[in-house]
Amino acid sequence: PVLFDTPGATVSVDGFGAVADDEKNDAQAIQKALDHVKTGGTVYFPAGIYRIEKTLLFYSGQTLLFAPGAVLQRSDVACRCLLTNSREDQGGYDATQQVNIIGAVFDGGDFADAPVILLSHSHARQINVIGCSFRNGNELHYYDCNASADVRILSCTFEDSFQNANAMSEYLHISVAGEESLLDGLPYKADQTACADVVVSGCRFDAQKGRNSIALGNHEDGGHTNIRIHGCTFLGGNSAKAAITFGGGVSDVYV
């Protein structure tokens, strides 16, 4: 993978008060670290579990670097999304750009029947998501790649959890900025922007309990172009589920 250049200061979340494994809410402290390098830089997460009760926002020109064993874990049912981008009512691909998210473990927590998105970004471009793990999502999409271009999702793993065996959702949703809300607590401009130039490579989708793995615009028709899926492993599922589903208008898809 080619990392996007994110010059600027490097800070660690523990320097802003985040304490892993203490079973206290770390969202405010982590957001302070992200805000400290709002104009660009690196935010480092030492190993351990960070409890999140409110959606975290990342900005352009940032690298979020997680040590092995660093986990963002939802700790409140009111939190509908663990991590998303700041977009400030910007459309097209103009909201957020040049971001690397490396090595994160996203954990929706043990909340049956409590919807959550683990990671989302909208109206963004040049996004790398590398070596991340997604688990314990519920009802909504584990990762919602919405209205974004030049996205690389590399060597990530997606796995089901016991409480979500019948949840209607997908692991990876490549979606259009239409009327459907992301439900992550942050509005986006519904300008019908689609996704373009998305690579999904070397990922593992373990849907043993029956879940679609990748959905290309299944809620909103139209627009996605140049989607490349290669070197991935698809496990499990049943006759009602699929490894990849397609909505209308998707073109230039390579598997």
N, C-alpha and C positions, 0 to 999 in steps of 0.2 A: 504493500500500500504506500501511496505517496501522501504524507501528512501535509495538511495545509499549514502555512506559516502563520504562527500566532505570537508575534513579538510582544514583549511587555513583561511585567513583573511575574514572578512565580510565588504563589502563596499556598499555604496549607490550611485546610479547614480547621485544624485544631488550634491554629493561631488566632482564630476568631471565636473560640469557645465551643466548638463541636467536640464532643467526647464520645468516642465509639464505645459500644457495649455497656453504656450506663443506664439504658432503658428510659432515657429522657428525650424530649423532642429536640432534634438538632437542626430543624429546618431554618430557623431564624439565623443561627450562627453560620450555616452553610451559605445562605443567601447573602449575608454580609461579605463573605469571601468572594462570591461571584460578583457582587456589586463593586467590590474594591478594584477589580480588574475589568470593569465594565467596558472600557475602551480597548481591551485586548490583553491577553496574558494567559497564564496557566494556573489552574486550581487543582491542587493535589489532595487526594483522600487517602490517609493512612488506613491500614487494614482494620476491619471491625464493622459492626453493624450500626448504621446511623438511622435513627427513627425519624420518620418524616410525617408531619401532620398537615403540611401545607405545600402546595405545588411550588417547585423550585423553577426559577427562570434563568436561562443562559443567554448570552449575548454574542454578537459577531466577534470574530477574532479570538475566540477562547479555545483552549484545550482543557478538557476535564480528564485528568489522569488518575485512575484508581489503582491503588496497590492491590496485589493478589489478596482476595478475601475481604475487600471493601464492598459493603452492601448498602444500598439505599432501600429501606424497608418501610412501607406504609404502616402507620401506627394509629390512624384515625379513619373511620369510614367516611368522614366528610371530605377527605382528600381524594379527588377524582382523577388526579394525574400526579405522578411523582416528579417528572421533569419535562419541561417544554421550553419553547423559545419565546423571547420577548418580540412582539410583532407590532404593537402600537398602531393598529388599523392600517397597516401597509399591505398592498396587494402584490400581484405578480410573484416574482422571486426576490423582492426587495427588502424583506423584513430582517433576515439574519443570514450571514454568510461566513464562510471559512471557519468551521468549527470541527474539532476532533473530540470524540467521546471514546475513551479507551479503557477497556478492562472493567467496566462497571457491572455489578450484579444488581438487577432491578427485581425487587421482591414485593408483590402486592399484599403480603401479609395474610394471616389466617382469618379472613372475613368472608364468610359465605354470603352470597346474595348481595354483595356490596360492590357495584361496578367500579372499575378502575382502568385507566390507561397507564402503562408503565413509562413509556417515552413517546413524545409526539413533537413534531415541528411542522409549521405551516408557513407558506410564502417564504421559503428559505432556499438557499443554494450553497453548494460546496460544503456538504456535510459528510463527515466520516464517522461511522459507528463501527468500532473495531474490537473484536474479542470480548464482547459483552454477553451477559446471560440474562434471560428474562424468565421469570417464574411466578407462579401464584397470581396471575391476572384473573380477572373476573368479568364476564359478560361483554365488556368492550374489547377493543383491540389491545394486544400487548404493546405493539409498536405501531403508531399511526404516522406514516410518512405522507403528509398532506401537502399538495400544491408546492412541491419542491423539485429542484433540478440539480443535477450533478451530485448524486448521493451514492455513497459506497457503504454497503452493509457487509462486512467481511468477518468471517470466522466467529459468528455469533451462535448461541444456542437458545432454543425456545422449548420449554417443557411445561407439561400440564401439571395441575395440582388436583388433589383429591376432591376438593369441594366444587370444582368447576367442570365436572364430567359432562354435564348437559348444557353448559353455557353456549349461547349462540354468538360466536365471535371468531375472529381470525388472529393468528399470531402476528402476521405482518399485513397491514392494510395500506396499500398504495392508492391514495384517494384524491378526489377532486374537491376544491374549495367551493362546495355547493351549499345547499340549504341545511344539510345535516350537520349538527353541532358536534364538535369533538368532545363536548361534555367535560372539558378539563378546567373549566372555570375561567378561561381566557378567550374572549371573542376573536374571530378572525374575519377578514373580508371575504364574503361569498361572491367572488368574481369569476367563478368557474375555472380558475387556474388548475391545470392538471400537472402531473409529474412527467419529467423528461430526464433521460440519461441516468437511469438508476441501475446500479450493479448490485446483485445479491450473490455473494460468492463464498463457498466453503462453510456455509451455515448448516446447522442441524436442527430439524424441526421434529420434535418427538410428541406426536399427537396420539399417544396410546389410548387416550380416553375419548377420542372422537372430536376433532376440531379441524376446521380448514387451516392450512398452513399459510398460504399467501393468497390474498385477494387483490385483484387488479380492478379497482373502480367498480365494485359490485353494487354500491349504493347510488353512485352518480355516474351516468354514462358519459363517455367521451374523453378524448384528449391525450391519454398517456402515450408517450412515444419512446422508443429505444430503451426497453426494459430487458436487461440481460441477467439470466439466472443460470449459474453454472457451478458445478462441483458441490452441490448441496445434497444432504441426506434427508429423506422424508420417511418417517416411521409412523406406524399405527394408523388411526383413522378407521372408518367403516364405510359402508355403502352409501351413507348419506353425506359423507364428507369428502374433501378432495385435497390433493397436494397444492394445486393452483386453480383458482377460479377466475373467470374473465367477465368483465362487464362490457357494455357496448362501446365502440369507438376506440378500443385499444389497438395500437398498431406498432409494428416493428418490435415484436417480442421474440427474444432468442432464449431457448432453453437447451 
